[in-house]
Amino acid sequence: MLQAKVAVVTGAGSGIGAAIARLFAVEGAKVVLGDLAEGGAAFAAELADDGFEVMFQRVDVTDEADVAALMQATVARFGRIDILVANAGIPERKSPIHQLDLDDWRRVIDVDLTGVALCNKFAVGAMLATGGGAIVNMASILAHVGQENSNAYSAAKAGVVNLTRSVALTYARQGVRANCVSPGYVDTPLLAQLPAAVRQAMLLRQPIGRLARPDEIAQVVAFLASERASIITGACINADGGYTAI
Ligand SMILES: NC(=O)c1ccc[n+]([C@@H]2O[C@H](COP(=O)([O-])OP(=O)(O)OC[C@H]3O[C@@H](n4cnc5c(N)ncnc54)[C@H](O)[C@@H]3O)[C@@H](O)[C@H]2O)c1
C-alpha cells in the first residue's frame, strides 16, 4: 500500500508512533523515525535488522531548527517526503483549572500543538517541491469531547483538528492532503504513566470494553496516508472503539 513512499514519523520510538513506523516499513515505505528519546534509535536499528529501509533522527518537535533538520535529513537520504505523521505528544498533569500549573500548560501546548504545526510547516515545503503528499496529524478523542480536569491536552488536540482543516484547505489544489486521527484509549507507555485508578476508569468508559492496540491506530493512519484515501482531506477519523458515539 505504501510501496516506495518516503515517510517521516515523529514520536516513532514508542507506542503508536512505533507501530506506525513498523507498519509503514512492512508496507514498503522508507521511514524516517524522529524522536526526542534515544530509544527511537534502538527501535530504528531493530527495523533495519529486519531488513527495512529506515533512519533515525533525534528531534525535539518544539525546536524549529530541529524540525527543519529532520525534514532536510529525510530529503538528503531519500530524495523526497511523501508522508508526514505528526504523532509525537505528551500527556498533561490533570488538575482543576483553578490549580493549573502554567509551566505544564506551556509544555503540553508546545509539544502537542506547536510541535505539530512545525512538522507540518517543514514537511509541506518538501512535499510541494515534489508535487504533493499526505499529512496525518495525531489528535485525540479529547479534541472532540470534554473531560474533567483536562486542560492543555484537550485544548492542544482540538487545535490540532482545526489546524489540520486549515492546512488541508490551503494546499488542496497542490496535491497535499492533511487529515487527523483521534484515538481513544490506546495501550501504550503514555497511558502506563497514569495512576491505576485512572486507567480503570478509562476501561469502564470504553464501549468495546478494552483499550485499543497501537497497531489498530497504525492501520487507520496507513489508510489516510495511502492513495486509497485520495479523496479524503481535512477529515478527522475517530479510532476510539465507540467512545465518541455515546
Ligand atoms: N495512548 C493513548 O491512549 C492516546 C490516545 C489519544 C491520543 N494519543 C496521542 O498519540 C500520540 C502518541 O502517543 P503514545 O501513546 O504512543 O505515547 P508514547 O509516550 O508511547 O510515545 C510518544 C513518543 O513521543 C516522543 N516525544 C515526546 N515529546 C517529544 C518531543 N518534544 N519531540 C519529539 N518526540 C517527542 C516520546 O519520546 C515518545 O517516544 C500522542 O500525540 C498522544 O497524545 C494517545
Ligand as a Chemical Component Dictionary entry (heavy atoms), coordinates in Angstrom:
data_LIG
# 
_chem_comp.id                   LIG 
_chem_comp.type                 NON-POLYMER 
_chem_comp.pdbx_formal_charge   0 
_chem_comp.three_letter_code    LIG 
# 
loop_
_chem_comp_atom.comp_id 
_chem_comp_atom.atom_id 
_chem_comp_atom.alt_atom_id 
_chem_comp_atom.type_symbol 
_chem_comp_atom.charge 
_chem_comp_atom.model_Cartn_x 
_chem_comp_atom.model_Cartn_y 
_chem_comp_atom.model_Cartn_z 
_chem_comp_atom.pdbx_ordinal 
LIG N1  N1  N 0  -2.134 6.360  24.225 1  
LIG C1  C1  C 0  -3.338 6.890  24.109 2  
LIG O1  O1  O 0  -4.310 6.434  24.726 3  
LIG C2  C2  C 0  -3.561 8.057  23.185 4  
LIG C3  C3  C 0  -4.877 8.472  22.967 5  
LIG C4  C4  C 0  -5.133 9.538  22.109 6  
LIG C5  C5  C 0  -4.077 10.185 21.503 7  
LIG N2  N2  N 1  -2.810 9.774  21.723 8  
LIG C6  C6  C 0  -1.734 10.507 21.048 9  
LIG O2  O2  O 0  -0.963 9.624  20.281 10 
LIG C7  C7  C 0  0.383  10.117 20.196 11 
LIG C8  C8  C 0  1.356  9.016  20.610 12 
LIG O3  O3  O 0  1.050  8.640  21.945 13 
LIG P1  P1  P 0  1.591  7.292  22.601 14 
LIG O4  O4  O 0  0.515  6.821  23.491 15 
LIG O5  O5  O -1 2.161  6.401  21.575 16 
LIG O6  O6  O 0  2.744  7.907  23.538 17 
LIG P2  P2  P 0  4.204  7.378  23.934 18 
LIG O7  O7  O 0  4.561  8.121  25.172 19 
LIG O8  O8  O 0  4.246  5.887  23.947 20 
LIG O9  O9  O 0  5.089  7.879  22.712 21 
LIG C9  C9  C 0  5.260  9.245  22.447 22 
LIG C10 C10 C 0  6.618  9.437  21.806 23 
LIG O10 O10 O 0  6.761  10.850 21.525 24 
LIG C11 C11 C 0  8.092  11.209 21.877 25 
LIG N3  N3  N 0  8.155  12.633 22.195 26 
LIG C12 C12 C 0  7.653  13.260 23.290 27 
LIG N4  N4  N 0  7.968  14.564 23.249 28 
LIG C13 C13 C 0  8.660  14.771 22.101 29 
LIG C14 C14 C 0  9.255  15.901 21.505 30 
LIG N5  N5  N 0  9.216  17.103 22.087 31 
LIG N6  N6  N 0  9.884  15.747 20.313 32 
LIG C15 C15 C 0  9.946  14.533 19.725 33 
LIG N7  N7  N 0  9.421  13.415 20.242 34 
LIG C16 C16 C 0  8.788  13.536 21.424 35 
LIG C17 C17 C 0  8.435  10.348 23.079 36 
LIG O11 O11 O 0  9.847  10.263 23.263 37 
LIG C18 C18 C 0  7.796  9.028  22.709 38 
LIG O12 O12 O 0  8.684  8.186  22.004 39 
LIG C19 C19 C 0  0.435  11.359 21.082 40 
LIG O13 O13 O 0  0.261  12.506 20.279 41 
LIG C20 C20 C 0  -0.758 11.170 22.009 42 
LIG O14 O14 O 0  -1.256 12.386 22.509 43 
LIG C21 C21 C 0  -2.515 8.721  22.557 44 
# 
loop_
_chem_comp_bond.comp_id 
_chem_comp_bond.atom_id_1 
_chem_comp_bond.atom_id_2 
_chem_comp_bond.value_order 
_chem_comp_bond.pdbx_ordinal 
LIG N1  C1  SING 1  
LIG C1  O1  DOUB 2  
LIG C1  C2  SING 3  
LIG C2  C3  SING 4  
LIG C2  C21 DOUB 5  
LIG C3  C4  DOUB 6  
LIG C4  C5  SING 7  
LIG C5  N2  DOUB 8  
LIG N2  C6  SING 9  
LIG N2  C21 SING 10 
LIG C6  O2  SING 11 
LIG C6  C20 SING 12 
LIG O2  C7  SING 13 
LIG C7  C8  SING 14 
LIG C7  C19 SING 15 
LIG C8  O3  SING 16 
LIG O3  P1  SING 17 
LIG P1  O4  DOUB 18 
LIG P1  O5  SING 19 
LIG P1  O6  SING 20 
LIG O6  P2  SING 21 
LIG P2  O7  DOUB 22 
LIG P2  O8  SING 23 
LIG P2  O9  SING 24 
LIG O9  C9  SING 25 
LIG C9  C10 SING 26 
LIG C10 O10 SING 27 
LIG C10 C18 SING 28 
LIG O10 C11 SING 29 
LIG C11 N3  SING 30 
LIG C11 C17 SING 31 
LIG N3  C12 SING 32 
LIG N3  C16 SING 33 
LIG C12 N4  DOUB 34 
LIG N4  C13 SING 35 
LIG C13 C14 SING 36 
LIG C13 C16 DOUB 37 
LIG C14 N5  SING 38 
LIG C14 N6  DOUB 39 
LIG N6  C15 SING 40 
LIG C15 N7  DOUB 41 
LIG N7  C16 SING 42 
LIG C17 O11 SING 43 
LIG C17 C18 SING 44 
LIG C18 O12 SING 45 
LIG C19 O13 SING 46 
LIG C19 C20 SING 47 
LIG C20 O14 SING 48 
# 
